[in-house]
Amino acid sequence: MPQPAPGHRIRVSCRCSNRVSVAVALTDDAVGRIDQIAAACRALGFEHDWILGGVGVFTGSVDREVVGLLRTVPGVLAVETARARWAG
């Protein structure tokens, strides 16, 4: 792999997977059903890492093409994808 010039950074990425890290936020009235909503998301291929029941958020990963479907699950307020990070 070519080395960057001093003072420059290079981005390291892997195209081995089409998965993206996401955080899913629920509407206020859906927080009490977080386990059922997470199960509906898992049925779409979502793999969860953390469930923060008290605030109505869960995190994990999903195929990039499924992100839009997660937004259609009843009770889901928002789905945020992780941004690329720069090495260095």
C-alpha positions, 0 to 999 in steps of 0.5 A, a space after each residue: 500500500 502506498 504511504 501518504 506524504 508526511 502530514 497527509 492522511 489516508 482513508 482506510 476502507 473495506 468493501 468486503 461488506 455492504 453493511 452499515 452501522 446505524 442508530 434507530 430512535 423510537 417515537 416517545 409512544 413506542 419506547 415501551 415496545 422497544 423489544 418488539 420494534 427491535 424484533 421487527 428490525 431484526 426480521 429485516 436483517 438488522 443485527 443489534 449491538 445495544 438496546 438503550 430502552 430508557 431513551 428508546 434507541 438501539 444500535 447495530 448494523 444492517 445491509 445498506 439497502 435496508 436502511 430505508 425499510 427500517 424507517 418504515 417500521 411503525 414506531 421508528 422516528 429516525 435511522 442514522 447511519 455512521 459516517 466514515 472516519 479518517 485514519 491518522 
